[in-house]
Amino acid sequence: MALGFVPIRNVSELFQQIWVNAQVELNPLFIYFEQQWFVNVPLEMWNVYEVDIRTNNSCEGWHNRFNRAVNKHHANIWHILRCIKDEQASTEVMRNQMAAGQDLVKERRQYKAIKARIQRIRDRYRAGTIDLMGLVDGISHNLKV
């Protein structure tokens, strides 16, 4: 999981290094990963080395909130349109709040701490006090499965 936190220029090399040192029983996993995440999906789509937001929690939150607003399995078109209009009004309020400089998302303390630890590890890597494997190892200790 920590491979996505590595500079793009080093991902392929590090992946091969990890694969060479892994147990043979894991070969099917590495073959799947290589096919899915190196061939089918561009590296730029899943690499988060220079990215501050690493989750899709806001998208999932919106989806859950909209589902609760609709609150019907077979909603008619008028109900859906009303929900969309309400969502538009809510979006306008949020845009105004953003324009006023307000924070819209409250980050939980535990995620702030993880984010800070990952940033410290990245800073150490950039400063040259740890190598690429140290970067991956340090980040892997901070990721939850």
Rosetta silent file (secondary structure, phi, psi, omega in degrees, C-alpha in Angstrom):
SEQUENCE: MALGFVPIRNVSELFQQIWVNAQVELNPLFIYFEQQWFVNVPLEMWNVYEVDIRTNNSCEGWHNRFNRAVNKHHANIWHILRCIKDEQASTEVMRNQMAAGQDLVKERRQYKAIKARIQRIRDRYRAGTIDLMGLVDGISHNLKV
SCORE:     score description
SCORE:     0.000 S_00000001
   1 L     0.000  -27.221 -177.149    0.000    0.000    0.000 S_00000001
   2 H   -77.197   -9.524 -179.013    2.873    2.366    0.613 S_00000001
   3 H   -59.719  -31.983  179.118    4.020    2.120   -3.023 S_00000001
   4 H   -69.887  -10.503 -178.860    1.636    4.925   -3.958 S_00000001
   5 H   -97.221    3.683 -177.154    3.527    7.278   -1.614 S_00000001
   6 L   -93.214  146.380  175.851    6.822    6.888   -3.492 S_00000001
   7 L   -52.891  139.331 -175.320    8.007    9.417   -6.117 S_00000001
   8 H   -53.158  -39.471 -176.995    6.671    8.343   -9.520 S_00000001
   9 H   -63.324  -18.830 -177.093   10.161    8.003  -10.965 S_00000001
  10 H  -106.267   -6.270 -171.640   10.962    5.285   -8.365 S_00000001
  11 H   -61.847  -51.303 -176.708    7.732    3.252   -8.280 S_00000001
  12 H   -61.318  -45.812  179.895    8.584    0.645  -10.955 S_00000001
  13 H   -60.683  -45.858 -179.197   12.091    0.085   -9.643 S_00000001
  14 H   -66.782  -40.130  177.531   10.894   -0.289   -6.055 S_00000001
  15 H   -57.657  -47.110  179.440    8.047   -2.613   -7.093 S_00000001
  16 H   -62.663  -39.841  179.672   10.549   -4.906   -8.833 S_00000001
  17 H   -63.855  -42.980  178.789   12.850   -4.799   -5.798 S_00000001
  18 H   -65.260  -42.601 -179.169   10.010   -5.757   -3.452 S_00000001
  19 H   -61.806  -45.056 -179.429    8.878   -8.529   -5.811 S_00000001
  20 H   -60.624  -35.743 -177.597   12.383  -10.014   -6.075 S_00000001
  21 H   -89.068   -2.336 -177.381   12.656  -10.152   -2.273 S_00000001
  22 L   -85.244  163.201  176.404    9.144  -11.553   -1.708 S_00000001
  23 L   -68.590  146.247 -177.557    8.177  -15.160   -1.142 S_00000001
  24 H   -59.208  -31.591 -179.624    7.393  -17.135   -4.313 S_00000001
  25 H   -61.932  -19.326 -179.870    3.853  -17.813   -3.037 S_00000001
  26 H   -88.661   -1.136 -178.693    3.103  -14.106   -3.515 S_00000001
  27 H   -53.759  -44.077  178.288    3.877  -14.140   -7.251 S_00000001
  28 H   -58.556  -35.787  177.317    0.169  -14.251   -8.269 S_00000001
  29 H   -65.582  -44.206  179.558   -0.431  -11.106   -6.180 S_00000001
  30 H   -66.218  -38.747  177.675    2.491   -9.303   -7.811 S_00000001
  31 H   -63.594  -45.752  177.211    1.364  -10.395  -11.292 S_00000001
  32 H   -59.635  -48.375 -177.210   -2.155   -9.119  -10.580 S_00000001
  33 H   -60.347  -44.059 -179.795   -0.818   -5.839   -9.165 S_00000001
  34 H   -62.097  -45.292 -179.251    1.476   -5.290  -12.130 S_00000001
  35 H   -65.761  -46.867 -175.219   -1.300   -5.965  -14.650 S_00000001
  36 H   -73.390  -47.573 -168.675   -3.954   -3.918  -12.863 S_00000001
  37 H  -100.955   -9.009  173.886   -1.989   -0.988  -11.499 S_00000001
  38 H  -109.269  -33.120 -177.422    0.854   -0.598  -13.986 S_00000001
  39 H   -93.883  -50.816 -173.084   -0.828   -1.626  -17.250 S_00000001
  40 H   -82.016  -28.106 -176.430   -4.548   -0.803  -16.825 S_00000001
  41 L  -123.297  124.064  179.138   -4.315    2.303  -14.631 S_00000001
  42 L   -60.006  140.092 -178.213   -1.823    5.099  -15.273 S_00000001
  43 H   -54.938  -36.278 -178.820    0.618    5.569  -12.414 S_00000001
  44 H   -63.400  -20.170 -178.215   -0.318    9.246  -12.161 S_00000001
  45 H   -79.868  -25.756 -176.420   -3.871    8.224  -11.210 S_00000001
  46 H  -119.499   -2.815  177.943   -2.910    6.339   -8.048 S_00000001
  47 L   -84.004  131.959 -176.479    0.363    7.896   -6.954 S_00000001
  48 L  -120.748   23.058 -176.986   -0.066   10.327   -4.056 S_00000001
  49 L   -58.295  -43.787 -178.931    3.557   11.355   -3.416 S_00000001
  50 L  -103.627   18.415 -175.111    2.889   15.049   -4.097 S_00000001
  51 L  -109.208  137.082  179.808   -0.802   14.980   -3.134 S_00000001
  52 L   -87.107  -34.321  179.594   -2.206   16.278    0.149 S_00000001
  53 L   -97.237  121.582 -173.083   -5.657   14.611   -0.067 S_00000001
  54 L  -116.263    4.659 -178.112   -5.311   10.845   -0.191 S_00000001
  55 L  -127.442  169.038  173.490   -8.851    9.551    0.260 S_00000001
  56 L  -109.465   26.691 -177.542  -12.195    9.680   -1.434 S_00000001
  57 H   -58.280  -36.090 -179.529  -14.002   10.137    1.883 S_00000001
  58 H   -66.803  -37.135  176.631  -15.616   13.378    0.715 S_00000001
  59 H   -66.643  -44.583  178.723  -17.082   11.604   -2.323 S_00000001
  60 H   -63.809  -38.368  178.546  -18.343    8.742   -0.175 S_00000001
  61 H   -63.764  -43.145  177.908  -19.782   11.236    2.301 S_00000001
  62 H   -61.723  -45.328 -178.723  -21.646   13.079   -0.449 S_00000001
  63 H   -60.206  -45.386  178.321  -23.012    9.814   -1.841 S_00000001
  64 H   -63.847  -42.520 -179.992  -24.254    8.695    1.577 S_00000001
  65 H   -64.177  -41.472 -179.785  -25.789   12.092    2.283 S_00000001
  66 H   -67.948  -39.852  176.519  -27.587   12.164   -1.080 S_00000001
  67 H   -61.147  -40.299  177.914  -28.881    8.618   -0.594 S_00000001
  68 H   -66.902  -34.838  179.198  -30.292    9.636    2.786 S_00000001
  69 H   -67.327  -42.514  178.506  -31.915   12.699    1.189 S_00000001
  70 H   -67.865  -50.981  171.624  -33.598   10.587   -1.508 S_00000001
  71 L    53.958   29.948  177.079  -34.470    7.926    1.084 S_00000001
  72 L  -145.069  142.970  178.939  -36.546    5.831   -1.368 S_00000001
  73 L   -72.963  -41.353 -178.030  -35.734    2.727   -3.390 S_00000001
  74 L  -124.949   65.217 -177.466  -37.881    3.710   -6.379 S_00000001
  75 L   -69.188  143.162  177.032  -38.143    7.478   -6.105 S_00000001
  76 L   -79.831  168.512 -174.432  -40.136    9.261   -8.785 S_00000001
  77 H   -61.314  -34.490 -177.855  -38.580   11.940  -10.961 S_00000001
  78 H   -68.282  -38.629  177.742  -40.172   14.815   -8.986 S_00000001
  79 H   -66.300  -44.254  178.924  -38.673   13.611   -5.731 S_00000001
  80 H   -61.095  -44.343  179.223  -35.227   13.214   -7.354 S_00000001
  81 H   -61.690  -39.778  177.322  -35.461   16.716   -8.854 S_00000001
  82 H   -62.440  -42.145  178.861  -36.355   18.186   -5.455 S_00000001
  83 H   -65.128  -39.077  178.730  -33.331   16.441   -3.931 S_00000001
  84 H   -66.108  -41.203  177.498  -31.075   17.754   -6.695 S_00000001
  85 H   -63.036  -42.415  177.221  -32.372   21.303   -6.160 S_00000001
  86 H   -61.760  -39.885  178.893  -31.751   20.984   -2.421 S_00000001
  87 H   -65.270  -39.558  177.583  -28.232   19.727   -3.145 S_00000001
  88 H   -62.226  -42.917  178.656  -27.623   22.698   -5.444 S_00000001
  89 H   -62.659  -41.395  178.492  -28.730   25.103   -2.706 S_00000001
  90 H   -64.272  -38.995  179.011  -26.415   23.346   -0.239 S_00000001
  91 H   -64.352  -39.735  177.524  -23.554   23.575   -2.733 S_00000001
  92 H   -62.617  -41.180  177.524  -24.103   27.317   -3.109 S_00000001
  93 H   -61.957  -44.952  179.985  -23.913   27.758    0.661 S_00000001
  94 H   -64.013  -38.850  177.162  -20.666   25.755    0.745 S_00000001
  95 H   -61.403  -42.000  178.176  -19.200   27.828   -2.103 S_00000001
  96 H   -65.253  -39.536  177.848  -19.967   30.998   -0.157 S_00000001
  97 H   -63.891  -41.819  178.133  -18.392   29.537    2.968 S_00000001
  98 H   -63.523  -42.192  179.451  -15.268   28.618    0.997 S_00000001
  99 H   -62.195  -30.094  179.143  -15.126   32.111   -0.508 S_00000001
 100 L   -83.731   -1.065  176.989  -15.256   33.496    3.041 S_00000001
 101 L    86.141   13.012  179.993  -12.262   31.312    3.998 S_00000001
 102 L   -77.836  147.834  171.524  -14.113   28.899    6.272 S_00000001
 103 L   -79.711  128.072 -177.943  -12.916   25.317    6.742 S_00000001
 104 L   -93.312  -28.912 -175.931  -15.602   22.995    5.459 S_00000001
 105 L  -115.075  127.259  175.497  -14.179   19.684    6.586 S_00000001
 106 L   -92.170  113.753  179.973  -13.128   18.973   10.140 S_00000001
 107 L   -80.684  132.475 -179.610  -10.262   16.538   10.051 S_00000001
 108 L   -68.189  148.128 -175.851  -10.301   14.022   12.884 S_00000001
 109 H   -55.293  -42.955 -177.215   -7.416   14.183   15.336 S_00000001
 110 H   -64.362  -36.332  179.244   -6.194   10.651   14.549 S_00000001
 111 H   -74.259  -32.193  174.391   -6.007   11.419   10.812 S_00000001
 112 H   -62.725  -41.683 -179.114   -4.184   14.675   11.480 S_00000001
 113 H   -65.129  -43.851  178.911   -1.603   12.733   13.484 S_00000001
 114 H   -63.330  -44.860  179.475   -1.130   10.133   10.715 S_00000001
 115 H   -59.390  -42.448  179.272   -0.874   12.865    8.104 S_00000001
 116 H   -65.470  -41.119  178.697    1.770   14.669   10.196 S_00000001
 117 H   -64.052  -43.327  178.388    3.783   11.457   10.678 S_00000001
 118 H   -62.819  -39.779  178.469    3.703   10.722    6.944 S_00000001
 119 H   -63.585  -40.816  177.995    4.804   14.282    6.229 S_00000001
 120 H   -62.660  -40.657  178.781    7.734   13.925    8.649 S_00000001
 121 H   -64.114  -43.835  177.929    8.771   10.692    6.905 S_00000001
 122 H   -62.281  -40.692  178.365    8.545   12.411    3.490 S_00000001
 123 H   -62.322  -41.536  178.290   10.605   15.329    4.822 S_00000001
 124 H   -62.851  -41.062  178.520   13.291   12.910    6.064 S_00000001
 125 H   -63.719  -45.790 -179.569   13.381   11.235    2.658 S_00000001
 126 H   -63.828  -33.317  179.161   13.692   14.586    0.856 S_00000001
 127 H   -78.778  -11.191  178.628   16.465   15.632    3.250 S_00000001
 128 L    86.011   10.388  179.725   18.319   12.391    2.518 S_00000001
 129 L   -82.522  -16.873  171.246   18.297   11.056    6.090 S_00000001
 130 L  -131.918  153.349  179.500   16.363    7.941    4.983 S_00000001
 131 L   -91.245 -174.765 -177.059   16.480    6.053    1.701 S_00000001
 132 H   -60.450  -42.200  179.137   13.607    4.900   -0.526 S_00000001
 133 H   -67.055  -34.749  175.157   13.104    1.681    1.411 S_00000001
 134 H   -65.044  -37.393  176.329   13.027    3.669    4.659 S_00000001
 135 H   -61.283  -50.692 -178.820   10.334    5.884    3.126 S_00000001
 136 H   -64.419  -42.579 -179.768    8.178    2.896    2.180 S_00000001
 137 H   -63.230  -46.833 -179.691    8.789    1.143    5.486 S_00000001
 138 H   -62.429  -43.799 -179.466    7.941    4.231    7.546 S_00000001
 139 H   -67.171  -40.332 -178.586    4.776    4.967    5.571 S_00000001
 140 H   -60.319  -29.706  177.370    3.625    1.335    5.683 S_00000001
 141 L   -71.844  -14.187 -177.599    3.630    1.508    9.495 S_00000001
 142 L  -105.578    0.448 -179.927    1.156    4.399    9.289 S_00000001
 143 L  -101.303  136.867  177.890   -1.345    2.861    6.876 S_00000001
 144 L   -98.430  139.921  179.353   -4.315    0.899    8.097 S_00000001
 145 L   -95.506    0.000    0.000   -5.541   -2.064    6.130 S_00000001
